[in-house]
Amino acid sequence: MKNFPQNQIIGGDFNLDLNTKSVSLFEENGYQNLIKEFCIGNTRNEVSWAQYPNHEKQHFADFLFLNSDFKINYFAVPYIEISDHLPLILEINTSKN
């Protein structure tokens, strides 16, 4: 991604725990980890956990990483069971002022 110098937002279903090396590599390379910064408790829900009742609950799968000083107006992960993943909602200020 270093070949793309513009502002970047990388997000999606990484299926990783918060404390894995893959996640820390983003942080080590200058990306903000919004899940960590905003102290989000989980990005999964009961829909996911009910599928595997005999397994330990996976609390994280989805992440948002930003490589620049975006002006974040709002970030939330509301507990809404419309999928086995919770929605990640990000609002940034795109004005040049």
Sequence and secondary structure as in RCSB ss.txt:
>XXXX:A:sequence
MKNFPQNQIIGGDFNLDLNTKSVSLFEENGYQNLIKEFCIGNTRNEVSWAQYPNHEKQHFADFLFLNSDFKINYF
AVPYIEISDHLPLILEINTSKN
>XXXX:A:secstr
 TT  S  EEEEE    TTSHHHHHHHHTT EEHHHHTT   SB HHHHHH TTS      EEEEE S  EEEEE
E     SSSB   EEEEE    
